[in-house]
Amino acid sequence: MPITADYIRIADEIVADIRAGRFAPGAKLPSITQLAATHKVSPSTVKQVYVRLEALRVIRRHQGKGVFVNDPKLWMREP
């Protein structure tokens, strides 16, 4: 079984949480520090998570305000 990088695994978990309705469009996601503590990874790993999700248009980041879930119509495809 191939090993998945932590940042990809965590990003996939966040996407799954959004799809399941645990994070609504516009919801604020945990801070880098909070998510790092929750997943027991370094803050730099969480930064990679958020860079990946932003590139996929799943989230939008606002400096000084936080990280927010984008409207699923911008990125979600039917399963």
Backbone as XML, in Angstrom:
<?xml version="1.0"?>
<chain id="A" units="angstrom">
  <residue number="1" name="MET">
    <atom name="N" x="0.837" y="-1.178" z="0.000"/>
    <atom name="CA" x="0.000" y="0.000" z="0.000"/>
    <atom name="C" x="0.884" y="1.245" z="0.000"/>
  </residue>
  <residue number="2" name="PRO">
    <atom name="N" x="0.687" y="2.157" z="-0.951"/>
    <atom name="CA" x="1.548" y="3.341" z="-1.015"/>
    <atom name="C" x="1.277" y="4.285" z="0.162"/>
  </residue>
  <residue number="3" name="ILE">
    <atom name="N" x="2.318" y="4.958" z="0.579"/>
    <atom name="CA" x="2.202" y="5.920" z="1.670"/>
    <atom name="C" x="1.815" y="7.271" z="1.080"/>
  </residue>
  <residue number="4" name="THR">
    <atom name="N" x="0.781" y="7.889" z="1.642"/>
    <atom name="CA" x="0.320" y="9.192" z="1.191"/>
    <atom name="C" x="0.927" y="10.258" z="2.084"/>
  </residue>
  <residue number="5" name="ALA">
    <atom name="N" x="1.414" y="11.319" z="1.469"/>
    <atom name="CA" x="1.988" y="12.422" z="2.233"/>
    <atom name="C" x="0.929" y="12.995" z="3.174"/>
  </residue>
  <residue number="6" name="ASP">
    <atom name="N" x="1.376" y="13.440" z="4.351"/>
    <atom name="CA" x="0.450" y="13.971" z="5.354"/>
    <atom name="C" x="-0.402" y="15.103" z="4.799"/>
  </residue>
  <residue number="7" name="TYR">
    <atom name="N" x="0.204" y="16.006" z="4.038"/>
    <atom name="CA" x="-0.567" y="17.156" z="3.564"/>
    <atom name="C" x="-1.670" y="16.744" z="2.587"/>
  </residue>
  <residue number="8" name="ILE">
    <atom name="N" x="-1.445" y="15.712" z="1.802"/>
    <atom name="CA" x="-2.474" y="15.224" z="0.884"/>
    <atom name="C" x="-3.578" y="14.521" z="1.669"/>
  </residue>
  <residue number="9" name="ARG">
    <atom name="N" x="-3.197" y="13.713" z="2.630"/>
    <atom name="CA" x="-4.174" y="12.999" z="3.464"/>
    <atom name="C" x="-5.073" y="13.987" z="4.208"/>
  </residue>
  <residue number="10" name="ILE">
    <atom name="N" x="-4.480" y="15.005" z="4.814"/>
    <atom name="CA" x="-5.263" y="15.987" z="5.565"/>
    <atom name="C" x="-6.159" y="16.797" z="4.630"/>
  </residue>
  <residue number="11" name="ALA">
    <atom name="N" x="-5.631" y="17.182" z="3.480"/>
    <atom name="CA" x="-6.447" y="17.920" z="2.495"/>
    <atom name="C" x="-7.640" y="17.072" z="2.066"/>
  </residue>
  <residue number="12" name="ASP">
    <atom name="N" x="-7.413" y="15.792" z="1.814"/>
    <atom name="CA" x="-8.509" y="14.892" z="1.434"/>
    <atom name="C" x="-9.551" y="14.771" z="2.548"/>
  </residue>
  <residue number="13" name="GLU">
    <atom name="N" x="-9.092" y="14.753" z="3.798"/>
    <atom name="CA" x="-10.025" y="14.688" z="4.928"/>
    <atom name="C" x="-10.892" y="15.939" z="4.999"/>
  </residue>
  <residue number="14" name="ILE">
    <atom name="N" x="-10.291" y="17.099" z="4.756"/>
    <atom name="CA" x="-11.048" y="18.354" z="4.783"/>
    <atom name="C" x="-12.084" y="18.369" z="3.666"/>
  </residue>
  <residue number="15" name="VAL">
    <atom name="N" x="-11.691" y="17.931" z="2.477"/>
    <atom name="CA" x="-12.641" y="17.865" z="1.361"/>
    <atom name="C" x="-13.789" y="16.917" z="1.708"/>
  </residue>
  <residue number="16" name="ALA">
    <atom name="N" x="-13.464" y="15.778" z="2.314"/>
    <atom name="CA" x="-14.510" y="14.823" z="2.716"/>
    <atom name="C" x="-15.442" y="15.447" z="3.753"/>
  </residue>
  <residue number="17" name="ASP">
    <atom name="N" x="-14.883" y="16.209" z="4.680"/>
    <atom name="CA" x="-15.715" y="16.890" z="5.686"/>
    <atom name="C" x="-16.639" y="17.910" z="5.042"/>
  </residue>
  <residue number="18" name="ILE">
    <atom name="N" x="-16.147" y="18.622" z="4.042"/>
    <atom name="CA" x="-16.977" y="19.601" z="3.333"/>
    <atom name="C" x="-18.099" y="18.885" z="2.590"/>
  </residue>
  <residue number="19" name="ARG">
    <atom name="N" x="-17.752" y="17.820" z="1.877"/>
    <atom name="CA" x="-18.761" y="17.050" z="1.142"/>
    <atom name="C" x="-19.831" y="16.483" z="2.075"/>
  </residue>
  <residue number="20" name="ALA">
    <atom name="N" x="-19.428" y="16.107" z="3.291"/>
    <atom name="CA" x="-20.353" y="15.524" z="4.260"/>
    <atom name="C" x="-21.174" y="16.589" z="4.992"/>
  </residue>
  <residue number="21" name="GLY">
    <atom name="N" x="-20.873" y="17.852" z="4.721"/>
    <atom name="CA" x="-21.640" y="18.928" z="5.343"/>
    <atom name="C" x="-21.118" y="19.393" z="6.687"/>
  </residue>
  <residue number="22" name="ARG">
    <atom name="N" x="-19.943" y="18.928" z="7.099"/>
    <atom name="CA" x="-19.387" y="19.352" z="8.382"/>
    <atom name="C" x="-18.846" y="20.783" z="8.315"/>
  </residue>
  <residue number="23" name="PHE">
    <atom name="N" x="-18.522" y="21.245" z="7.111"/>
    <atom name="CA" x="-18.126" y="22.636" z="6.879"/>
    <atom name="C" x="-18.995" y="23.166" z="5.755"/>
  </residue>
  <residue number="24" name="ALA">
    <atom name="N" x="-19.771" y="24.175" z="6.031"/>
    <atom name="CA" x="-20.657" y="24.780" z="5.030"/>
    <atom name="C" x="-19.887" y="25.812" z="4.216"/>
  </residue>
  <residue number="25" name="PRO">
    <atom name="N" x="-20.398" y="26.165" z="3.036"/>
    <atom name="CA" x="-19.769" y="27.240" z="2.261"/>
    <atom name="C" x="-19.678" y="28.501" z="3.114"/>
  </residue>
  <residue number="26" name="GLY">
    <atom name="N" x="-18.519" y="29.115" z="3.105"/>
    <atom name="CA" x="-18.288" y="30.323" z="3.889"/>
    <atom name="C" x="-17.812" y="30.061" z="5.306"/>
  </residue>
  <residue number="27" name="ALA">
    <atom name="N" x="-17.831" y="28.794" z="5.727"/>
    <atom name="CA" x="-17.391" y="28.456" z="7.083"/>
    <atom name="C" x="-15.897" y="28.704" z="7.233"/>
  </residue>
  <residue number="28" name="LYS">
    <atom name="N" x="-15.520" y="29.144" z="8.412"/>
    <atom name="CA" x="-14.109" y="29.367" z="8.715"/>
    <atom name="C" x="-13.477" y="28.049" z="9.156"/>
  </residue>
  <residue number="29" name="LEU">
    <atom name="N" x="-12.355" y="27.704" z="8.562"/>
    <atom name="CA" x="-11.632" y="26.487" z="8.921"/>
    <atom name="C" x="-10.680" y="26.788" z="10.081"/>
  </residue>
  <residue number="30" name="PRO">
    <atom name="N" x="-10.195" y="25.747" z="10.746"/>
    <atom name="CA" x="-9.266" y="25.958" z="11.864"/>
    <atom name="C" x="-7.995" y="26.681" z="11.410"/>
  </residue>
  <residue number="31" name="SER">
    <atom name="N" x="-7.368" y="27.362" z="12.350"/>
    <atom name="CA" x="-6.106" y="28.037" z="12.055"/>
    <atom name="C" x="-5.014" y="27.001" z="11.787"/>
  </residue>
  <residue number="32" name="ILE">
    <atom name="N" x="-3.916" y="27.465" z="11.256"/>
    <atom name="CA" x="-2.783" y="26.577" z="10.977"/>
    <atom name="C" x="-2.324" y="25.905" z="12.269"/>
  </residue>
  <residue number="33" name="THR">
    <atom name="N" x="-2.228" y="26.675" z="13.341"/>
    <atom name="CA" x="-1.790" y="26.127" z="14.627"/>
    <atom name="C" x="-2.767" y="25.084" z="15.151"/>
  </residue>
  <residue number="34" name="GLN">
    <atom name="N" x="-4.063" y="25.378" z="15.061"/>
    <atom name="CA" x="-5.071" y="24.435" z="15.553"/>
    <atom name="C" x="-5.058" y="23.136" z="14.756"/>
  </residue>
  <residue number="35" name="LEU">
    <atom name="N" x="-5.002" y="23.248" z="13.435"/>
    <atom name="CA" x="-5.022" y="22.054" z="12.590"/>
    <atom name="C" x="-3.748" y="21.230" z="12.775"/>
  </residue>
  <residue number="36" name="ALA">
    <atom name="N" x="-2.608" y="21.905" z="12.959"/>
    <atom name="CA" x="-1.353" y="21.197" z="13.198"/>
    <atom name="C" x="-1.432" y="20.395" z="14.493"/>
  </residue>
  <residue number="37" name="ALA">
    <atom name="N" x="-1.993" y="20.991" z="15.532"/>
    <atom name="CA" x="-2.118" y="20.294" z="16.818"/>
    <atom name="C" x="-3.086" y="19.117" z="16.711"/>
  </residue>
  <residue number="38" name="THR">
    <atom name="N" x="-4.202" y="19.320" z="16.021"/>
    <atom name="CA" x="-5.213" y="18.274" z="15.870"/>
    <atom name="C" x="-4.651" y="17.050" z="15.151"/>
  </residue>
  <residue number="39" name="HIS">
    <atom name="N" x="-3.862" y="17.292" z="14.094"/>
    <atom name="CA" x="-3.340" y="16.189" z="13.278"/>
    <atom name="C" x="-1.921" y="15.776" z="13.655"/>
  </residue>
  <residue number="40" name="LYS">
    <atom name="N" x="-1.373" y="16.448" z="14.666"/>
    <atom name="CA" x="-0.018" y="16.139" z="15.139"/>
    <atom name="C" x="1.011" y="16.209" z="14.007"/>
  </residue>
  <residue number="41" name="VAL">
    <atom name="N" x="0.960" y="17.326" z="13.283"/>
    <atom name="CA" x="1.922" y="17.602" z="12.217"/>
    <atom name="C" x="2.482" y="19.006" z="12.432"/>
  </residue>
  <residue number="42" name="SER">
    <atom name="N" x="3.483" y="19.360" z="11.664"/>
    <atom name="CA" x="4.072" y="20.690" z="11.799"/>
    <atom name="C" x="3.189" y="21.745" z="11.115"/>
  </residue>
  <residue number="43" name="PRO">
    <atom name="N" x="3.316" y="22.985" z="11.551"/>
    <atom name="CA" x="2.576" y="24.063" z="10.881"/>
    <atom name="C" x="2.905" y="24.171" z="9.393"/>
  </residue>
  <residue number="44" name="SER">
    <atom name="N" x="4.130" y="23.847" z="9.006"/>
    <atom name="CA" x="4.484" y="23.919" z="7.578"/>
    <atom name="C" x="3.699" y="22.886" z="6.759"/>
  </residue>
  <residue number="45" name="THR">
    <atom name="N" x="3.376" y="21.750" z="7.368"/>
    <atom name="CA" x="2.551" y="20.748" z="6.680"/>
    <atom name="C" x="1.153" y="21.292" z="6.453"/>
  </residue>
  <residue number="46" name="VAL">
    <atom name="N" x="0.603" y="21.966" z="7.458"/>
    <atom name="CA" x="-0.732" y="22.548" z="7.319"/>
    <atom name="C" x="-0.727" y="23.658" z="6.272"/>
  </residue>
  <residue number="47" name="LYS">
    <atom name="N" x="0.351" y="24.413" z="6.209"/>
    <atom name="CA" x="0.456" y="25.441" z="5.170"/>
    <atom name="C" x="0.372" y="24.790" z="3.794"/>
  </residue>
  <residue number="48" name="GLN">
    <atom name="N" x="1.027" y="23.637" z="3.626"/>
    <atom name="CA" x="0.948" y="22.905" z="2.358"/>
    <atom name="C" x="-0.485" y="22.449" z="2.081"/>
  </residue>
  <residue number="49" name="VAL">
    <atom name="N" x="-1.194" y="22.033" z="3.122"/>
    <atom name="CA" x="-2.597" y="21.628" z="2.982"/>
    <atom name="C" x="-3.396" y="22.786" z="2.410"/>
  </residue>
  <residue number="50" name="TYR">
    <atom name="N" x="-3.253" y="23.950" z="3.021"/>
    <atom name="CA" x="-4.035" y="25.103" z="2.600"/>
    <atom name="C" x="-3.620" y="25.608" z="1.221"/>
  </residue>
  <residue number="51" name="VAL">
    <atom name="N" x="-2.350" y="25.511" z="0.878"/>
    <atom name="CA" x="-1.902" y="25.879" z="-0.475"/>
    <atom name="C" x="-2.545" y="24.948" z="-1.495"/>
  </residue>
  <residue number="52" name="ARG">
    <atom name="N" x="-2.561" y="23.658" z="-1.194"/>
    <atom name="CA" x="-3.174" y="22.674" z="-2.098"/>
    <atom name="C" x="-4.669" y="22.939" z="-2.273"/>
  </residue>
  <residue number="53" name="LEU">
    <atom name="N" x="-5.383" y="23.143" z="-1.161"/>
    <atom name="CA" x="-6.822" y="23.368" z="-1.240"/>
    <atom name="C" x="-7.153" y="24.690" z="-1.933"/>
  </residue>
  <residue number="54" name="GLU">
    <atom name="N" x="-6.312" y="25.689" z="-1.751"/>
    <atom name="CA" x="-6.534" y="26.966" z="-2.433"/>
    <atom name="C" x="-6.317" y="26.809" z="-3.940"/>
  </residue>
  <residue number="55" name="ALA">
    <atom name="N" x="-5.312" y="26.046" z="-4.327"/>
    <atom name="CA" x="-5.057" y="25.797" z="-5.751"/>
    <atom name="C" x="-6.219" y="25.051" z="-6.403"/>
  </residue>
  <residue number="56" name="LEU">
    <atom name="N" x="-6.883" y="24.205" z="-5.627"/>
    <atom name="CA" x="-8.038" y="23.453" z="-6.127"/>
    <atom name="C" x="-9.338" y="24.250" z="-6.013"/>
  </residue>
  <residue number="57" name="ARG">
    <atom name="N" x="-9.238" y="25.470" z="-5.494"/>
    <atom name="CA" x="-10.367" y="26.394" z="-5.316"/>
    <atom name="C" x="-11.371" y="25.923" z="-4.266"/>
  </residue>
  <residue number="58" name="VAL">
    <atom name="N" x="-10.931" y="25.038" z="-3.370"/>
    <atom name="CA" x="-11.795" y="24.536" z="-2.310"/>
    <atom name="C" x="-11.935" y="25.589" z="-1.211"/>
  </residue>
  <residue number="59" name="ILE">
    <atom name="N" x="-10.869" y="26.339" z="-0.976"/>
    <atom name="CA" x="-10.869" y="27.359" z="0.072"/>
    <atom name="C" x="-10.386" y="28.683" z="-0.493"/>
  </residue>
  <residue number="60" name="ARG">
    <atom name="N" x="-10.586" y="29.717" z="0.327"/>
    <atom name="CA" x="-9.973" y="31.014" z="0.038"/>
    <atom name="C" x="-9.366" y="31.498" z="1.350"/>
  </residue>
  <residue number="61" name="ARG">
    <atom name="N" x="-8.201" y="32.100" z="1.243"/>
    <atom name="CA" x="-7.504" y="32.592" z="2.432"/>
    <atom name="C" x="-7.532" y="34.111" z="2.437"/>
  </residue>
  <residue number="62" name="HIS">
    <atom name="N" x="-7.771" y="34.670" z="3.612"/>
    <atom name="CA" x="-7.745" y="36.113" z="3.795"/>
    <atom name="C" x="-6.768" y="36.399" z="4.918"/>
  </residue>
  <residue number="63" name="GLN">
    <atom name="N" x="-5.655" y="37.043" z="4.566"/>
    <atom name="CA" x="-4.621" y="37.316" z="5.553"/>
    <atom name="C" x="-5.206" y="38.095" z="6.727"/>
  </residue>
  <residue number="64" name="GLY">
    <atom name="N" x="-4.935" y="37.613" z="7.910"/>
    <atom name="CA" x="-5.398" y="38.258" z="9.120"/>
    <atom name="C" x="-6.825" y="37.900" z="9.518"/>
  </residue>
  <residue number="65" name="LYS">
    <atom name="N" x="-7.549" y="37.217" z="8.635"/>
    <atom name="CA" x="-8.940" y="36.857" z="8.934"/>
    <atom name="C" x="-9.132" y="35.352" z="9.047"/>
  </residue>
  <residue number="66" name="GLY">
    <atom name="N" x="-8.465" y="34.582" z="8.198"/>
    <atom name="CA" x="-8.593" y="33.139" z="8.274"/>
    <atom name="C" x="-8.762" y="32.472" z="6.925"/>
  </residue>
  <residue number="67" name="VAL">
    <atom name="N" x="-9.161" y="31.214" z="6.999"/>
    <atom name="CA" x="-9.339" y="30.361" z="5.829"/>
    <atom name="C" x="-10.805" y="29.965" z="5.773"/>
  </residue>
  <residue number="68" name="PHE">
    <atom name="N" x="-11.425" y="30.123" z="4.595"/>
    <atom name="CA" x="-12.853" y="29.913" z="4.455"/>
    <atom name="C" x="-13.169" y="28.962" z="3.308"/>
  </residue>
  <residue number="69" name="VAL">
    <atom name="N" x="-14.248" y="28.203" z="3.456"/>
    <atom name="CA" x="-14.691" y="27.251" z="2.442"/>
    <atom name="C" x="-15.341" y="28.019" z="1.290"/>
  </residue>
  <residue number="70" name="ASN">
    <atom name="N" x="-14.914" y="27.723" z="0.082"/>
    <atom name="CA" x="-15.521" y="28.310" z="-1.111"/>
    <atom name="C" x="-16.845" y="27.625" z="-1.422"/>
  </residue>
  <residue number="71" name="ASP">
    <atom name="N" x="-17.636" y="28.283" z="-2.234"/>
    <atom name="CA" x="-18.881" y="27.707" z="-2.728"/>
    <atom name="C" x="-18.538" y="26.436" z="-3.514"/>
  </residue>
  <residue number="72" name="PRO">
    <atom name="N" x="-19.139" y="25.303" z="-3.169"/>
    <atom name="CA" x="-18.828" y="24.048" z="-3.864"/>
    <atom name="C" x="-19.043" y="24.103" z="-5.370"/>
  </residue>
  <residue number="73" name="LYS">
    <atom name="N" x="-19.903" y="24.993" z="-5.846"/>
    <atom name="CA" x="-20.111" y="25.106" z="-7.292"/>
    <atom name="C" x="-18.831" y="25.493" z="-8.015"/>
  </residue>
  <residue number="74" name="LEU">
    <atom name="N" x="-17.891" y="26.107" z="-7.306"/>
    <atom name="CA" x="-16.625" y="26.520" z="-7.907"/>
    <atom name="C" x="-15.638" y="25.364" z="-8.082"/>
  </residue>
  <residue number="75" name="TRP">
    <atom name="N" x="-15.830" y="24.298" z="-7.307"/>
    <atom name="CA" x="-14.824" y="23.232" z="-7.345"/>
    <atom name="C" x="-15.361" y="21.810" z="-7.290"/>
  </residue>
  <residue number="76" name="MET">
    <atom name="N" x="-16.525" y="21.589" z="-6.754"/>
    <atom name="CA" x="-16.999" y="20.214" z="-6.558"/>
    <atom name="C" x="-17.622" y="19.656" z="-7.816"/>
  </residue>
  <residue number="77" name="ARG">
    <atom name="N" x="-17.243" y="18.448" z="-8.118"/>
    <atom name="CA" x="-17.844" y="17.721" z="-9.241"/>
    <atom name="C" x="-18.724" y="16.635" z="-8.678"/>
  </residue>
  <residue number="78" name="GLU">
    <atom name="N" x="-19.707" y="16.260" z="-9.452"/>
    <atom name="CA" x="-20.588" y="15.161" z="-9.026"/>
    <atom name="C" x="-19.786" y="13.885" z="-8.880"/>
  </residue>
  <residue number="79" name="PRO">
    <atom name="N" x="-20.031" y="13.108" z="-7.819"/>
    <atom name="CA" x="-19.279" y="11.844" z="-7.640"/>
    <atom name="C" x="-19.617" y="10.804" z="-8.680"/>
  </residue>
</chain>
